[in-house]
Amino acid sequence: MNRLTVGGLACGLALLAVSCGGSGPAAGGPFNGKGSNLIETVCDWTPPGGIVYDGIDAFQNTGGRAAIGRAALVDPRHLRLVAAWVVPKPRSSTLIGVGQGYPSASGLASTAPGNQWQRRQRLPGAVVGHTRGRDLINIVLVVKPSGKVVGTARAFDLYYQAGGTHYRLRFLHGLKIWIGHPGSC
């Protein structure tokens, strides 16, 4: 082998490594985000040591069965994701919304009528099927600020697998959770 052949082989292997190395999950896929994508930032407050739930986003699954790996905050600053669930949302029900503490079936009965909290699935590991008509799947995050005044995130991502392909769905609203009193937002 000459130097040109060895150099070409090395270049080819380097290109193959880059192209096969995976640039991460694909954007898009069968999940279509709905809900608060028009809202820039969700602002709420919690007393020191408290948590807030955010359930104002939902998505449709236009494909078949999909496994949800995880949800992740984008560029979090003094804010930690504590828990996440997906909840079926029939078209006649409302989104779960935002509140303090963990969501509960009794509390959501009045604030999100028709929700199906009893059918929630925790992330990671939730498996969802095709959504029919205008039905949605509500995603609910529980976050905890860890700073002294405020915790923030620019957006959040949902990672899932469908048909052997890994995808990422980004929900475009940010979070700003104040520690203190209701007037902070």
Secondary structure, DSSP 8 states (H G I E B T S, - for coil): --HHHHHHHHHHHHHHHHHHS--SSEE-SSEEEEESTT-SEEEEEE-TT--EEEEEEEEEE-SS-EEEEEEEEES-BSEEEEEEEEEEE-TTS---EEEES---HHHHHHHSTT--GGG-EESSSEEE----TT-EEEEEEEEEE-SSSEEEESEEEEEEEETTEEEEEEE--EEEEEES-GGG-
